[in-house]
Amino acid sequence: MWSRRSIFHPEDAGRIVVEVHQVVRDLAGTILANEHVGHRFTIEHGLIQSMEICSLP
């Protein structure tokens, strides 16, 4: 059994960072990265305009 939790870090107006557990694998399935990172979303008029991977605050 697994559980999912999201941690949100509000930033300046229209931006929020969501903490995520990210696992990156190559085509053979070998793990290249297994870490917690931030996904920074920029929101305008209620819609996501961009997303970037960033360090956690």
N, CA and C atoms as an extended XYZ file, in Angstrom:
171
Properties=species:S:1:pos:R:3:atomname:S:1:resname:S:1:resid:I:1 pbc="F F F"
N         0.833       -1.177        0.000 N   MET     1
C         0.000        0.000        0.000 CA  MET     1
C         0.879        1.242        0.000 C   MET     1
N         0.459        2.279       -0.700 N   TRP     2
C         1.220        3.508       -0.750 CA  TRP     2
C         0.297        4.667       -0.429 C   TRP     2
N         0.871        5.741       -0.010 N   SER     3
C         0.082        6.938        0.260 CA  SER     3
C         0.701        8.104       -0.481 C   SER     3
N        -0.125        9.044       -0.809 N   ARG     4
C         0.339       10.232       -1.525 CA  ARG     4
C        -0.007       11.449       -0.671 C   ARG     4
N         0.950       12.325       -0.532 N   ARG     5
C         0.684       13.578        0.158 CA  ARG     5
C         1.319       14.684       -0.657 C   ARG     5
N         0.675       15.784       -0.686 N   SER     6
C         1.211       16.928       -1.418 CA  SER     6
C         1.480       18.045       -0.433 C   SER     6
N         2.609       18.687       -0.608 N   ILE     7
C         2.960       19.838        0.219 CA  ILE     7
C         3.071       21.022       -0.715 C   ILE     7
N         2.340       22.070       -0.411 N   PHE     8
C         2.280       23.262       -1.248 CA  PHE     8
C         3.021       24.412       -0.571 C   PHE     8
N         3.812       25.129       -1.354 N   HIS     9
C         4.559       26.290       -0.864 CA  HIS     9
C         4.158       27.498       -1.715 C   HIS     9
N         3.212       28.324       -1.225 N   PRO    10
C         2.828       29.518       -1.997 CA  PRO    10
C         4.013       30.465       -2.140 C   PRO    10
N         4.119       31.081       -3.305 N   GLU    11
C         5.171       32.064       -3.568 CA  GLU    11
C         4.497       33.393       -3.902 C   GLU    11
N         5.140       34.178       -4.755 N   ASP    12
C         4.558       35.446       -5.179 CA  ASP    12
C         3.219       35.197       -5.858 C   ASP    12
N         2.498       36.261       -6.093 N   ALA    13
C         1.180       36.170       -6.726 CA  ALA    13
C         1.243       35.339       -8.003 C   ALA    13
N         0.374       34.335       -8.072 N   GLY    14
C         0.286       33.531       -9.276 CA  GLY    14
C         1.276       32.389       -9.377 C   GLY    14
N         2.081       32.153       -8.314 N   ARG    15
C         3.045       31.046       -8.365 CA  ARG    15
C         2.940       30.198       -7.107 C   ARG    15
N         3.101       28.892       -7.294 N   ILE    16
C         3.081       27.960       -6.177 CA  ILE    16
C         4.044       26.821       -6.487 C   ILE    16
N         4.732       26.330       -5.453 N   VAL    17
C         5.627       25.172       -5.605 CA  VAL    17
C         4.967       23.996       -4.901 C   VAL    17
N         4.894       22.867       -5.616 N   VAL    18
C         4.352       21.635       -5.060 CA  VAL    18
C         5.510       20.659       -4.885 C   VAL    18
N         5.660       20.134       -3.672 N   GLU    19
C         6.725       19.170       -3.401 CA  GLU    19
C         6.290       17.799       -3.910 C   GLU    19
N         7.148       17.166       -4.717 N   VAL    20
C         6.818       15.859       -5.289 CA  VAL    20
C         7.995       14.900       -5.142 C   VAL    20
N         7.695       13.606       -5.102 N   HIS    21
C         8.727       12.569       -5.133 CA  HIS    21
C         8.861       12.162       -6.588 C   HIS    21
N        10.012       12.386       -7.159 N   GLN    22
C        10.236       12.150       -8.587 CA  GLN    22
C        11.251       11.034       -8.788 C   GLN    22
N        10.861       10.023       -9.566 N   VAL    23
C        11.747        8.926       -9.929 CA  VAL    23
C        11.921        8.970      -11.445 C   VAL    23
N        13.165        9.046      -11.901 N   VAL    24
C        13.474        9.094      -13.335 CA  VAL    24
C        14.212        7.815      -13.697 C   VAL    24
N        13.735        7.145      -14.746 N   ARG    25
C        14.351        5.894      -15.199 CA  ARG    25
C        14.747        6.011      -16.666 C   ARG    25
N        15.772        5.257      -17.060 N   ASP    26
C        16.116        5.197      -18.479 CA  ASP    26
C        15.232        4.146      -19.146 C   ASP    26
N        15.407        3.933      -20.440 N   LEU    27
C        14.548        3.005      -21.176 CA  LEU    27
C        14.663        1.563      -20.694 C   LEU    27
N        15.783        1.213      -20.077 N   ALA    28
C        15.966       -0.140      -19.547 CA  ALA    28
C        15.377       -0.292      -18.147 C   ALA    28
N        14.900        0.806      -17.565 N   GLY    29
C        14.311        0.759      -16.236 CA  GLY    29
C        15.265        1.073      -15.102 C   GLY    29
N        16.517        1.379      -15.421 N   THR    30
C        17.495        1.735      -14.396 CA  THR    30
C        17.155        3.111      -13.821 C   THR    30
N        17.168        3.216      -12.508 N   ILE    31
C        16.849        4.489      -11.862 CA  ILE    31
C        18.012        5.460      -12.036 C   ILE    31
N        17.707        6.618      -12.606 N   LEU    32
C        18.707        7.674      -12.796 CA  LEU    32
C        18.627        8.715      -11.688 C   LEU    32
N        17.434        8.939      -11.165 N   ALA    33
C        17.240        9.909      -10.085 CA  ALA    33
C        16.055        9.455       -9.245 C   ALA    33
N        16.160        9.647       -7.935 N   ASN    34
C        15.098        9.301       -6.999 CA  ASN    34
C        15.168       10.329       -5.881 C   ASN    34
N        14.379       11.395       -5.993 N   GLU    35
C        14.522       12.510       -5.064 CA  GLU    35
C        13.229       13.300       -4.947 C   GLU    35
N        13.194       14.146       -3.938 N   HIS    36
C        12.091       15.086       -3.784 CA  HIS    36
C        12.510       16.397       -4.436 C   HIS    36
N        11.645       16.912       -5.279 N   VAL    37
C        11.900       18.170       -5.977 CA  VAL    37
C        10.634       19.016       -5.926 C   VAL    37
N        10.748       20.232       -6.401 N   GLY    38
C         9.589       21.098       -6.492 CA  GLY    38
C         9.133       21.225       -7.931 C   GLY    38
N         7.836       21.317       -8.109 N   HIS    39
C         7.250       21.677       -9.403 CA  HIS    39
C         6.611       23.048       -9.206 C   HIS    39
N         7.196       24.048       -9.850 N   ARG    40
C         6.697       25.421       -9.712 CA  ARG    40
C         5.709       25.706      -10.836 C   ARG    40
N         4.490       26.062      -10.440 N   PHE    41
C         3.434       26.385      -11.388 CA  PHE    41
C         3.189       27.884      -11.390 C   PHE    41
N         3.060       28.452      -12.577 N   THR    42
C         2.643       29.837      -12.747 CA  THR    42
C         1.209       29.804      -13.246 C   THR    42
N         0.326       30.505      -12.528 N   ILE    43
C        -1.108       30.466      -12.838 CA  ILE    43
C        -1.585       31.873      -13.182 C   ILE    43
N        -2.266       31.987      -14.310 N   GLU    44
C        -2.857       33.261      -14.734 CA  GLU    44
C        -4.297       33.014      -15.157 C   GLU    44
N        -5.211       33.829      -14.664 N   HIS    45
C        -6.630       33.727      -15.005 CA  HIS    45
C        -7.170       32.325      -14.713 C   HIS    45
N        -6.659       31.704      -13.634 N   GLY    46
C        -7.132       30.398      -13.223 CA  GLY    46
C        -6.590       29.229      -14.032 C   GLY    46
N        -5.644       29.485      -14.953 N   LEU    47
C        -5.083       28.440      -15.791 CA  LEU    47
C        -3.572       28.341      -15.589 C   LEU    47
N        -3.038       27.134      -15.651 N   ILE    48
C        -1.593       26.935      -15.546 CA  ILE    48
C        -0.942       27.426      -16.829 C   ILE    48
N        -0.005       28.367      -16.698 N   GLN    49
C         0.698       28.913      -17.845 CA  GLN    49
C         2.039       28.221      -18.077 C   GLN    49
N         2.679       27.792      -16.972 N   SER    50
C         3.958       27.110      -17.100 CA  SER    50
C         4.231       26.270      -15.867 C   SER    50
N         5.148       25.302      -16.027 N   MET    51
C         5.601       24.455      -14.930 CA  MET    51
C         7.079       24.235      -15.116 C   MET    51
N         7.838       24.354      -14.034 N   GLU    52
C         9.269       24.106      -14.097 CA  GLU    52
C         9.673       23.280      -12.876 C   GLU    52
N        10.713       22.483      -13.024 N   ILE    53
C        11.257       21.721      -11.909 CA  ILE    53
C        12.253       22.613      -11.188 C   ILE    53
N        12.169       22.643       -9.852 N   CYS    54
C        13.024       23.554       -9.082 CA  CYS    54
C        13.436       22.890       -7.765 C   CYS    54
N        14.341       23.537       -7.084 N   SER    55
C        14.737       23.102       -5.746 CA  SER    55
C        13.606       23.415       -4.783 C   SER    55
N        13.558       22.683       -3.683 N   LEU    56
C        12.553       22.959       -2.674 CA  LEU    56
C        12.946       24.151       -1.833 C   LEU    56
N        11.940       24.895       -1.374 N   PRO    57
C        12.248       26.058       -0.516 CA  PRO    57
C        12.832       25.641        0.822 C   PRO    57
